[in-house]
Amino acid sequence: MKNFKQKYYTIGEIAKICNINIRTLHYYDSIDLVKPVKIVENSNYRLYSKGQIPVINSIKRLREMGLSLKDVKLFISLITIIIATLLQII
């Protein structure tokens, strides 16, 4: 059996990959829109996963389309529920 290690990205790395301000990611964390998958205890480094990149990019696109953060959060929540429901059916 292979041992797969999860690749984590620091907030600076994820900000660069997604072309988004670090302060914006801090704010998204504070409003529970995008939470880091892990916070390193001693340093408080926020770590993000590869799977969060499409979520962050989707939030950016929805904001560019004029949606408020409240509506973006609702949209992301609904999509998450729909995917979870579909996975239970399949």
Secondary structure per residue as TSV (DSSP state, phi and psi in degrees):
chain	resnum	aa	ss	phi	psi
A	1	M	-	360.0	134.0
A	2	K	-	-81.4	145.0
A	3	N	-	-100.7	107.3
A	4	F	-	-92.1	124.4
A	5	K	-	-94.7	134.3
A	6	Q	-	-76.0	133.7
A	7	K	-	-89.0	124.3
A	8	Y	E	-107.9	148.7
A	9	Y	E	-117.3	137.3
A	10	T	E	-70.0	167.6
A	11	I	H	-61.6	-35.7
A	12	G	H	-66.4	-40.7
A	13	E	H	-66.9	-44.9
A	14	I	H	-67.5	-34.8
A	15	A	H	-63.1	-42.4
A	16	K	H	-67.6	-45.7
A	17	I	H	-59.0	-42.9
A	18	C	H	-93.2	-1.0
A	19	N	T	53.4	57.0
A	20	I	-	-137.6	150.1
A	21	N	-	-71.2	140.8
A	22	I	H	-59.2	-39.7
A	23	R	H	-61.3	-34.5
A	24	T	H	-64.7	-42.5
A	25	L	H	-65.0	-38.2
A	26	H	H	-60.3	-42.3
A	27	Y	H	-66.6	-44.2
A	28	Y	H	-59.2	-36.3
A	29	D	H	-64.6	-45.0
A	30	S	H	-66.2	-27.1
A	31	I	T	-100.6	10.8
A	32	D	T	61.2	33.3
A	33	L	S	-87.2	-50.3
A	34	V	S	-134.1	110.1
A	35	K	-	-97.6	141.9
A	36	P	-	-60.9	147.9
A	37	V	S	-74.9	-20.4
A	38	K	E	-154.0	143.1
A	39	I	E	-123.2	123.0
A	40	V	-	-72.2	122.6
A	41	E	T	-57.0	-52.5
A	42	N	T	-69.7	-30.7
A	43	S	T	-110.4	-12.7
A	44	N	-	61.6	21.3
A	45	Y	-	-63.4	133.8
A	46	R	E	-90.2	129.2
A	47	L	E	-117.9	137.8
A	48	Y	E	-119.8	156.5
A	49	S	E	-101.8	164.9
A	50	K	T	-59.8	-34.6
A	51	G	T	-67.0	-16.3
A	52	Q	H	-85.1	-13.8
A	53	I	H	-59.7	-49.2
A	54	P	H	-63.3	-32.5
A	55	V	H	-65.2	-48.3
A	56	I	H	-62.3	-42.4
A	57	N	H	-65.3	-36.0
A	58	S	H	-66.0	-40.8
A	59	I	H	-60.7	-44.1
A	60	K	H	-58.1	-45.1
A	61	R	H	-65.8	-42.1
A	62	L	H	-63.5	-38.8
A	63	R	H	-64.9	-40.4
A	64	E	H	-63.1	-28.6
A	65	M	T	-80.4	-3.7
A	66	G	T	100.0	5.1
A	67	L	-	-73.7	142.6
A	68	S	-	-73.7	161.5
A	69	L	H	-62.1	-33.5
A	70	K	H	-62.0	-44.9
A	71	D	H	-69.0	-37.3
A	72	V	H	-62.1	-44.8
A	73	K	H	-61.5	-42.2
A	74	L	H	-63.3	-44.9
A	75	F	H	-59.9	-48.4
A	76	I	H	-61.1	-41.7
A	77	S	H	-61.7	-44.6
A	78	L	H	-64.7	-42.4
A	79	I	H	-62.2	-41.4
A	80	T	H	-62.3	-42.8
A	81	I	H	-64.1	-43.3
A	82	I	H	-62.6	-46.0
A	83	I	H	-62.8	-44.4
A	84	A	H	-60.9	-40.6
A	85	T	H	-65.9	-44.2
A	86	L	H	-63.5	-38.4
A	87	L	H	-65.9	-30.4
A	88	Q	H	-72.8	-31.1
A	89	I	H	-75.9	-39.1
A	90	I	-	-71.6	360.0
